[in-house]
Each structure stands twice: as C-alpha cells, then as structure tokens.
Amino acid sequence: MGFSRHSTTPAREAVDHFQQGVTSLKNAGFAAARGTREAAAPKVNVVLAKVGLRKPPAPKWPWVAGAIGAGLALGGAAFYLWYRQRTESIGEALLAEELLDEANLDDRALTEELVDSVTR
C-alpha cells in the first residue's frame, strides 16, 4: 500500500478484494455444479429413460455385426475373383501346353512322312 507504485485508496482496495472474493465464489459454485452434474447424470438418465422422457441409448452390437458381415462379404467376393482369375490363367496355360504338344506331334508326323517320302 504505502510502498507500491500505484497508490490506491482503501475504498478501491476493498472493492478489488470484494470483486476477487465474488469471482472466487462464482468459480467454486461452477465447479460444484459441474461435479454434481457429472455425478448425477447417469442416475438421472436412467430415471428419465424409465419414465419415457428420454430414449435409452441404442445398442452398438448391430453396427459391429453389420461391419463384420460386410467385411466377410467383400472378402469373399475378392477371394472369388482372385480364384476365378487364377484358374483361368492355369487353364489357359494348360490349353497352350496341350496345343503345343499336339503341334509337336503333328510336326513329328510330318517329319516322319517327309523322311519316308525321301527314302523311298
């Protein structure tokens, strides 16, 4: 007071202390109300749901089951496409091999005919 740079009157100082006290009481009241609300909210929600003023929270398991089902369906479709593509490529490879084998047999028969015709 006496040694401060800003000399204030005792009345002004009393008003400042009073304002700080009111602010402190207001903050304490807010904190108490917040704590009471957090503590009482679950019980109040149950009572409101029983009376019919509030809907009970929806169960989450249908969403989980739907997501798992969708994942299985997409995975099955992807596996089927992979399997079909794989079997087609294997079938094409076998067909190409078979055609080459038949072409080789035809070439051997043709070669044998040419050798026979030349040797006669």
C-alpha positions in Angstrom: 0.0 0.0 0.0 2.4 2.6 1.1 5.4 1.2 -0.8 3.6 0.4 -4.1 3.9 2.5 -7.2 0.2 2.7 -7.7 -1.2 4.2 -4.7 -4.8 3.2 -4.2 -7.3 4.3 -1.8 -8.6 2.0 0.9 -12.0 2.1 -0.7 -10.7 1.0 -4.1 -8.6 -1.8 -2.4 -11.7 -3.0 -0.6 -13.7 -3.1 -3.8 -10.9 -5.1 -5.5 -10.8 -7.6 -2.7 -14.6 -7.9 -2.8 -14.6 -8.5 -6.6 -11.9 -11.2 -6.2 -14.0 -12.8 -3.5 -17.1 -12.8 -5.6 -15.2 -14.2 -8.6 -13.7 -16.9 -6.4 -17.2 -17.8 -5.0 -18.6 -17.9 -8.6 -15.8 -20.2 -9.8 -16.4 -22.5 -6.7 -20.1 -22.6 -7.5 -19.4 -23.6 -11.1 -17.0 -26.3 -10.1 -19.5 -27.7 -7.6 -22.3 -27.6 -10.2 -20.1 -29.4 -12.7 -19.2 -32.1 -10.2 -22.8 -32.6 -9.2 -23.9 -32.9 -12.8 -21.2 -35.4 -13.6 -22.1 -37.5 -10.6 -25.8 -37.4 -11.0 -26.1 -37.6 -14.8 -26.1 -41.5 -15.1 -28.8 -41.9 -12.5 -30.9 -39.1 -13.9 -30.6 -40.6 -17.4 -31.8 -44.0 -16.1 -34.8 -42.4 -14.4 -35.7 -40.3 -17.5 -35.5 -43.4 -19.7 -37.8 -45.3 -17.3 -40.3 -42.5 -17.2 -40.2 -42.2 -21.0 -38.8 -38.8 -21.4 -35.5 -40.0 -22.9 -34.8 -42.9 -25.2 -32.3 -45.4 -23.9 -29.0 -45.5 -25.8 -29.1 -47.7 -28.8 -27.1 -50.9 -28.6 -23.9 -50.9 -30.6 -23.6 -54.6 -31.4 -25.8 -54.4 -34.5 -23.3 -52.0 -36.1 -20.4 -54.3 -35.2 -22.2 -57.3 -36.6 -23.1 -55.4 -39.8 -19.5 -54.3 -40.2 -18.2 -57.8 -39.8 -20.8 -59.2 -42.2 -19.9 -56.5 -44.8 -16.2 -57.3 -44.4 -16.8 -61.0 -44.9 -18.9 -60.4 -48.0 -16.3 -58.1 -49.5 -13.5 -60.6 -48.6 -15.4 -63.5 -50.1 -16.1 -61.6 -53.3 -12.4 -60.6 -53.6 -11.3 -64.2 -53.0 -13.8 -65.5 -55.6 -12.4 -63.0 -58.2 -8.8 -64.0 -57.4 -9.7 -67.7 -57.6 -11.5 -67.3 -60.9 -8.7 -65.4 -62.4 -6.1 -67.9 -61.1 -8.0 -70.9 -62.5 -8.5 -69.2 -65.9 -4.8 -68.5 -66.2 -3.9 -72.1 -65.2 -6.5 -73.3 -67.7 -5.0 -71.1 -70.4 -1.5 -72.4 -69.6 -2.7 -76.0 -69.8 -4.5 -75.4 -73.1 -1.5 -73.7 -74.6 0.7 -76.6 -73.4 -1.7 -79.1 -74.9 -1.8 -77.2 -78.2 2.0 -77.1 -78.3 2.1 -80.8 -77.6 -0.3 -81.5 -80.5 1.7 -79.2 -82.7 4.8 -81.1 -81.9 3.1 -84.4 -82.6 1.9 -83.0 -86.0 5.4 -81.8 -86.7 6.8 -85.3 -85.9 4.3 -87.0 -88.1 5.0 -84.5 -90.9 8.7 -85.0 -90.4 8.3 -88.8 -90.5 6.2 -88.6 -93.7 8.9 -86.4 -95.3 11.6 -88.8 -94.3 9.6 -91.7 -95.6 8.9 -90.0 -98.8 12.6 -89.1 -99.3 13.8 -92.5 -98.5 11.5 -94.3 -101.0 
